[in-house]
Amino acid sequence: MSKLKSLACVFAMMVSASAACADTVKVGVIGPFSGPFASAFGTPFRQGIETYVSLNGDPAPNTKIEFVYRDLGLGDPARARSLAQELITGEKVQYLAGFVFTPNALAVAPIIESAKIPTVIFNASTSIVVSKSNYFVRTSNTLPQVTVPVAKRALEKGIKRVITIVSDYGPGIDAEGAFKRTFEEGKGEIVESIRMPLSTTDFGPFLQKIRLAKPDALFTFLPFGPPTFGFVKAYNENGLRQSGIQFLGTAETQETDLQALGEPAVGLETGYFYSGVHPSPENKVFVERLEKLFPGAIANPATVAAFDGTHALYTMIKAISGKPDPAAAMAAIKGAKWESPRGPISIDPQTRDIVQNVYIRNVKRDASGKLVNEEVKTYANQPDYGAAAAAK
């Protein structure tokens, strides 16, 4: 502590204003706070953070936390590096958080590693992300983690022939590979694997091709937000459901888009780590506080990932009383366990990735007529199967 601050603290204690002595820990948050992905990620990130802070106060005695937000859109690695550098050198942040898209997270990894800045990944879900820096920890999911249960569920339902159709980038390729491995190990047949450019907005030609091939089901992954909304609409409008081709997915019915999808979403089944109607006391408290702070807000996976990401930040900050000690901060989060609004979660002490339940959810209307993801089956304590596959 500086001599000037020490004198300020002495004076504060004399006048019983102890808050003047508090250290402030700065956390830089990088995400899409404007543009087409703001409602799916940026706004939920901010709401998840502020809901956690509202429920939990300061991270440690005499330690305040300040979040510094920076706007970053889809797939802009150069700007991701620039923002991370500016936050570290200009704003003097001790921690970073956020990161929706894998290319952006990968781009900052060398900077994170060099500066030794503990960084909590709120979304970027390609398996390899966390392995790229010893200072990364993730509180969202990986695509293999949520996809393997979807493939197991398909086999349990007697589905034999599937076409996979994914966005052609890291998470999509991860999802395709995990589904294919698991489904083929269970003696299922992958009829074809289709990869769509990430910029695709017209899904009709792809889906018409699938309809003519007549598989039992399609498995899909797209980044949620406008792409998933468009794909689910096209699935119905192109007659695949009427043809008996079942829909297998992960976040395609996430809560931000669910009401807008309307009646065609009813009955769609997906596997993911959170449902807004997850039946637990922790989720009830979380949803009630979120809605009180932000009337009209919708609890969705991005909100929960940021909420739990803030818990991870608090765990590290509390362990070292807000002082700069990156190694001790990372040691504190490795192996940490807590009860999230999504259910029990932990951080694998070796991989620094999240271990969590994956829920099979079926879209239905609740008593008020609202569309919800009802949990119908739980696959408990799922690891990142992508890391396990890479280790073989």
N, C-alpha and C positions, 0 to 999 in steps of 0.2 A: 504493500500500500504506500502511496506517495506521502511525503511529509505534509503537503498541503491537505490531502484527504484525511490524514491522521488528525490534524488540527481541527478539521471540520467535524470529525466524529466526536472528538472531545467536547466541542461546543454543542453538538447535537444531543449528547448524553446529558449535558448540563440542563438543556431545555426540554428533555424527554421527547426528542424528535428522532428516534432511532432509525427511521426510514432513510435519513440523510446518509447513514453509514453503509447502506446496502450496496453491494457490488451488483453491476448489471452485466448479464451475459447476453451477448448478441447472437441471434440465430438468423442466418440468411435463408430465405425460402424462395426457390426458383420454380416457377410453374406458369401455365397459361392463364393469366388473370384477365385477358381480353381475347377476343376472337372466338372461333367456332367451338373450341374445346374448353372455354371458360366455365360454362354451366356444368359440364361433366366432371371437371377436375379443379380448375383454379378456385372457383367459389366454394366447392366442398372442402378443399384444402384449408382455406381460411376459416371456414365455419367449424371444421373439426378441431383445429388448433384453439380457436377462441372458446369452444365448448369445453375442451379439456381444462383450459386455464380458469374458466368460470367455476368449474367444479372443484378444482384443486388448489387454487391460489398460487403462491410463489413456489418455485421448485425446492428451495431450502431456506433456512433462517438467514436473514440479511442478504438474500440473493434474489434479485429481480431478473426477469427475462424480457428481452425486447426482440420482436420478430421484424426483420427487414425484408420486404417482399420485392422480388424482381420478376418482370413479365417475360416469359419465354414460350414461343409457340411450337408448332409441329416441326420436328426434325431439323434443328438449326444448331449443329455442333459448334460452329465457330462462335456464335453468340453465347452459347452455353459456357464455353471456356472464358469468354470475355466477362460475362456476368460473375462467374465464380471467382475470377481473379480480382475483379473490382470489389466484391464483397469481402474477400479475405484481406486484401492490401489496403483498400480505401475505407471500408466500414469496420474493419478489424473484428469480423465475426469469429467466434470460437467454434461454431457448428454450422453445418449446412443441412438443408432438408428440401424435400419436394421431388422434382424430376419425374415427369410423366412418361417421356418417350426414351426408349433404350439408347438411340444414338446420342442423345444429349447427355445421358448419364455416363456412357462410355467415354465421351469426349472430355469430361471433367476429371476422370479417374486419375490421370497423371498429376494434375494440379493438387487434388486431394491428398494423394500419396506423398507428394513432395512437401506440402505445407502441414501435413499431419492434422487434418481437420476432420473430426468425426462427422459423418454424413448419413442421415437417415433417408432412405429411399422410400417415398410415399407411393410409388406406382411401378416404374419401369420393371417389367416382369420377365425379361429374358434371363434364363438361368445364370449366364456367365457374368452378369453385371456385378454382383457382390464380390466375385473372385478377383476383380480388377483393381481393388484397393483394399488394404488391410483396415481402412477406416470407414468402409461402407457397412451399413446394416440395413435390412429391409423389413418393412412392416406391412407390405401389401401381400403379394403372392408371387409365385412363378407360374408360367403357363403349364409346364408338366405337372405341377402340384395339383392344379384344379382339373387338368385334362385326364389324367389316369383314372380318377374315380368316374368320370363321364364314360370312358371306354368300358370300365368294369360294369357299370350300370347297363350299358347297351348289351353286353354279353349276357347279363343276368335276365334281360328282357327277351332274349332269343333273337336279337337282331344279328343277321349273318353277313350282309353285304352293305358296305358304306362307301360313299364318296366323300373325301375330305376337301374342303374349300376354305382357304385361309388367305389373309393379307400377306403379301410377299415381303416380309421384313422379320427381324429377329424373333419377336414373340409368336408370330404366325407360324414360322418354321419350327419353333420349339413345340408349339401345340400340335402341329401336324405330325412331327416325329414321335411325340409321346403317345398320341392316340394310335398311330400305326403300330408301334411296338407292342402296346398293351393289347390291342384288338387282335393282332395277328398271333400273339402268344396264346390267346384264348380261342384260336382256330377260326376267327372271323376273317373275312376277305375285304381288302381295300380295292375297290373296283378301279378307282382313279384318284390321283391327288392333284388338285387344281390350286394354283397360286395366282391371286389377283394383284395387280399393281395397287400400291397403297392409295393412289389417287382415284381409284375406281369409284364412280357414283352411279353408274348404270349397271345393275347386277343382273338384268333380265337375260342377256345372252348366256351367261354362265349358268343361270338356274334353268333355263330352257334345255340346255345340254344335259343337265342332271335329270330333269324330268323325263327326257327321252331314254336315258340309260336305265331308269327304273330300279335304283338301289332300294334297299329297305329303309335307309336313312342317309342324311347328310350330316357331317360334322363340320362346324365352322368356327373360325375365330377372326374377329375384326376388332380394331381398337374402339372401345365404346364411346358413344357420342353420335355424331351424324352418321358414321359408317354403319354401326349396328342397327340404328333406327331404320335406315334405308334398306338394309339387307332383310330384316324381319318383314318389313312391308312387302318387299319384292317376293319373298318366299310364299306369302299368301296370294299375292296378286298374280303370280305365274302358275298357280294351280298345283304346287307341289304337295300341299297338305291334302287337297282333294284327291290327289293321285296316291295317297297312302305313304308318301315318303316322310318319315319321321324327322323331326328337327332335334339335333344334338348340339348343345353349345355351352358356353361358360357365362359370360357377362351380358349376353345379348338382350336380356330382359331386365337389365338393371333399372333401379327405381326412378332415375331421372327421366327416362323415356317411357316408362311403363304405361302411364295413364294415356299418353298421346298415341301409343300403339293401339289402344282400344280393344274391342272384342276379338280381333284376329290373334291377339296374344294369348287368350285363354287356352290353357292346356299345354302351352309350350313348356318344355322341360330343359333346365340348364343345371350345371354344377358350378358352384362358386362358394366363396368363403363367408358371405354375409347376405342375410335377408333383412329388410327393414322391419319385418315382423318376427324376428328371432325371439323365441319365448324365454327371456331371462330377466331377472331384476336389474342387471347391469344395463341391458339394452333399454329397458323401460326408463331408467334414470337418464341415460344418454339422449334418447329421443325427446323426452319431455324438456330437458334443458336446451337442446338444439332448437326445438320449436318455440320455446320461450324467448331465446335470444334472437332468433331469425324467423319470425312468423312466415309461414309458407315454405320454409326449407324442407327438403326431402332427404332423410337419412339414406345414404347409399354407400357402396363400398369405398369410394374415394374419401368420403367424410370419415369413415371408421379408420381407414389406413392412416389418415392425418391425425386423428384422435390418438391412435395407438403410437404413431410416430412421435407425438408430443410426449406421451408417457415414456418412451425410450429416451428422449432428450432429458426429461426430468430425472430419470434414473441415473443417467450419466452425470448430470449437473449436481445432483444431490450427493452422489458418491464422493465427489471431490470438492464439495462446498463452493462450487462456482469458480474454482481456480483453474488456470490453464494447465491441464495435464492429460494430453490426448491418450496416452497409453493406459492410464488409470481409468479414464472414461470408457474406453473400449472394453477393458477388463470387467467393468461393472455391468455392461449390457450383455456380455456373453453368458449364456445360460439363464438369463432372466426369464421369469414366468409371471404371468398375471391373468386376471379374468377380464377379458375385453367384452364390449357389447356384442361381439361376434361369437363369444365362447372362449374356452381356455386357449391361450397361446403361449409360445415360448420362443426364445432365440437360440438356435443351435450354436453351442459354444465353439464348434470347429468352423462352420460355414458362415456364421453370422446371418443366416437366413431364418425366416419365420417357419415355425411348425404349428399347424392349426387344423381345425376341422374343416372339411369340405362338405357342403350340403347340396343334395339334389333338391332343386326347387321346382315346383309346378305352379304356373300362373293360374290364379283363381280370383273370384270376387269375394271380398269379405262381406260381413253383414250390412255394411253401409253402401255396398256396391263398388267400392274402390278395388282396383286391381292390385294384388299382392303376390309376392313370391313365397308360397307356402312350402316350408321344409318338409320333405317326405322321406328322406333317408340321410343318415350321417355317416361319413367316412372319417373316423377320428384320427387325430394326430398325424396328418399327412406331411411328409417332408418334401423337399425339392427333388422329385424324381429325375430331373434333368442332370443334377450334379451326380446322382448315383449312376446314371447311364454313362456319363462321361468318364467316370472312374473305372468302368469295366474294361 
